[in-house]
Amino acid sequence: MVRVYIGLGSNLADPEQQLRSALEALGQLNATTLAGVSSFYASDSLSPGQPRYTNAVAALDTELAPLALLDALQAIEADQGRERKERWGPRTLDLDILLYGEEVLDQPRLVVPHYHMHARPFVLYPLAELVAPDFRLADQRALSELLAECPFVGLERL
């Protein structure tokens, strides 16, 4: 079993319900246990003119290999109506592998730790709810240092 952290986000079609449905689907994945869930947060969109997002982070214990997990997450997104029309466009559901155990991956389909998580308060603050205060990412960056460099701006804990 490997502990992984998944970022969840939605800004279409009742975002809070989208996240609840996604969490239920994550809990039903083969060879996977849902180990924890952060609070939900409302956050401003990274793209102008879009509705606010609802975000959270889930902790999973899984036996799935990284790309098998990615495929399972993309299937959940598709089941919940995700259409990949534009990069950073509005979406019913976005599921990102943030961390996969102690692995550092740089593959065409998957980069772990997630390549932008250090600059996204809607990822870092929910993640901090699920880990120890001295937590370090697989690339050895301290979460406490990332939080200090990424202010709680544009976020609202729901």
C-alpha positions as CSV (number, residue, x, y, z in Angstrom):
1,M,0.0,0.0,0.0
2,V,1.1,3.5,-0.8
3,R,-0.3,6.7,0.7
4,V,-1.3,9.1,-2.1
5,Y,-2.9,12.6,-1.9
6,I,-5.4,13.6,-4.5
7,G,-6.5,17.2,-5.2
8,L,-10.2,17.6,-6.0
9,G,-11.8,20.6,-7.6
10,S,-15.0,21.7,-9.3
11,N,-16.7,24.9,-10.5
12,L,-19.6,23.6,-12.4
13,A,-22.9,21.6,-11.8
14,D,-23.1,21.9,-8.0
15,P,-19.4,21.8,-7.1
16,E,-19.8,20.6,-3.5
17,Q,-21.9,17.7,-4.7
18,Q,-19.4,16.9,-7.4
19,L,-16.7,16.6,-4.7
20,R,-18.9,14.4,-2.5
21,S,-19.7,12.1,-5.5
22,A,-16.0,11.9,-6.4
23,L,-15.1,11.0,-2.8
24,E,-17.6,8.2,-2.9
25,A,-16.1,7.0,-6.2
26,L,-12.6,7.2,-4.7
27,G,-13.7,5.1,-1.8
28,Q,-14.9,2.4,-4.2
29,L,-11.7,2.2,-6.3
30,N,-10.2,-1.3,-6.6
31,A,-7.3,-2.0,-4.2
32,T,-7.8,1.4,-2.6
33,T,-9.0,2.8,0.7
34,L,-10.1,6.4,1.3
35,A,-8.0,7.3,4.4
36,G,-8.9,10.9,4.9
37,V,-10.5,14.1,3.5
38,S,-9.8,17.7,4.2
39,S,-12.3,20.4,4.7
40,F,-13.8,21.9,1.5
41,Y,-12.6,25.3,0.4
42,A,-14.0,27.9,-2.0
43,S,-11.3,29.4,-4.1
44,D,-11.0,31.9,-6.9
45,S,-10.5,30.6,-10.4
46,L,-7.0,30.8,-11.9
47,S,-8.7,32.0,-15.1
48,P,-10.6,35.3,-15.2
49,G,-14.4,35.1,-15.6
50,Q,-14.9,31.6,-14.3
51,P,-17.1,30.7,-11.3
52,R,-15.3,30.0,-8.0
53,Y,-14.0,26.5,-7.3
54,T,-14.7,24.1,-4.5
55,N,-11.5,22.3,-3.6
56,A,-10.4,19.6,-1.2
57,V,-7.6,17.0,-0.8
58,A,-8.2,13.3,-0.2
59,A,-5.7,10.8,1.3
60,L,-5.8,7.3,-0.3
61,D,-4.0,4.1,0.5
62,T,-3.7,2.2,-2.7
63,E,-2.0,-0.7,-4.4
64,L,-2.6,0.8,-7.8
65,A,0.5,1.9,-9.8
66,P,0.7,5.6,-10.6
67,L,-0.6,5.4,-14.2
68,A,-3.3,2.9,-13.2
69,L,-4.5,5.4,-10.5
70,L,-4.4,8.2,-13.0
71,D,-6.5,6.2,-15.4
72,A,-9.0,5.5,-12.6
73,L,-9.2,9.2,-11.7
74,Q,-9.8,10.2,-15.3
75,A,-12.6,7.6,-15.5
76,I,-14.2,9.2,-12.4
77,E,-13.9,12.6,-14.0
78,A,-15.5,11.4,-17.2
79,D,-18.3,9.7,-15.3
80,Q,-19.1,13.0,-13.7
81,G,-19.3,14.9,-17.0
82,R,-15.7,16.2,-17.3
83,E,-15.0,17.5,-20.8
84,R,-11.5,18.5,-21.7
85,K,-12.1,21.4,-24.1
86,E,-9.6,24.0,-22.9
87,R,-6.7,24.0,-20.5
88,W,-7.7,25.6,-17.2
89,G,-11.3,25.9,-18.4
90,P,-14.3,25.4,-16.1
91,R,-15.0,21.8,-15.1
92,T,-17.4,19.5,-13.4
93,L,-14.5,17.7,-11.7
94,D,-10.7,17.8,-11.6
95,L,-8.8,15.1,-9.8
96,D,-5.0,15.5,-9.6
97,I,-2.4,13.2,-8.1
98,L,-0.5,15.5,-5.8
99,L,1.8,13.0,-4.1
100,Y,2.3,9.3,-4.6
101,G,4.2,8.0,-1.6
102,E,7.8,9.0,-1.7
103,E,8.0,8.8,-5.5
104,V,9.2,11.6,-7.7
105,L,7.8,11.0,-11.2
106,D,8.4,13.0,-14.4
107,Q,6.5,11.2,-17.2
108,P,4.6,12.6,-20.2
109,R,1.2,11.9,-18.5
110,L,2.1,12.4,-14.9
111,V,4.4,14.7,-12.8
112,V,4.6,14.0,-9.1
113,P,4.8,15.9,-6.8
114,H,2.2,17.9,-8.8
115,Y,4.2,20.6,-10.7
116,H,2.1,23.6,-9.5
117,M,1.1,22.5,-6.0
118,H,3.7,24.7,-4.3
119,A,1.9,27.9,-5.6
120,R,-1.7,26.8,-5.0
121,P,-3.1,27.6,-1.6
122,F,-6.3,25.6,-2.5
123,V,-4.0,22.5,-2.5
124,L,-1.5,23.3,0.2
125,Y,-3.9,24.3,3.0
126,P,-6.2,21.3,2.6
127,L,-3.2,19.0,2.4
128,A,-1.9,20.5,5.6
129,E,-5.0,19.3,7.4
130,L,-4.1,15.7,6.5
131,V,-0.4,15.5,7.4
132,A,1.9,16.0,10.3
133,P,3.3,19.6,10.8
134,D,6.8,18.4,9.8
135,F,5.6,16.8,6.6
136,R,8.0,16.8,3.6
137,L,7.1,16.2,0.0
138,A,8.9,13.4,-1.9
139,D,11.3,16.0,-3.3
140,Q,12.1,17.0,0.3
141,R,10.4,20.4,0.3
142,A,8.9,21.1,3.7
143,L,5.2,21.7,3.6
144,S,5.6,24.4,6.3
145,E,7.9,26.4,4.1
146,L,5.6,26.1,1.1
147,L,2.7,27.3,3.3
148,A,4.8,30.3,4.5
149,E,5.4,31.3,0.8
150,C,1.8,30.8,-0.3
151,P,-0.6,33.0,1.7
152,F,-4.2,32.0,2.5
153,V,-5.5,34.5,-0.1
154,G,-8.7,34.0,-2.1
155,L,-9.6,31.0,0.0
156,E,-12.7,30.4,2.2
157,R,-13.0,27.3,4.3
158,L,-16.5,25.9,3.9
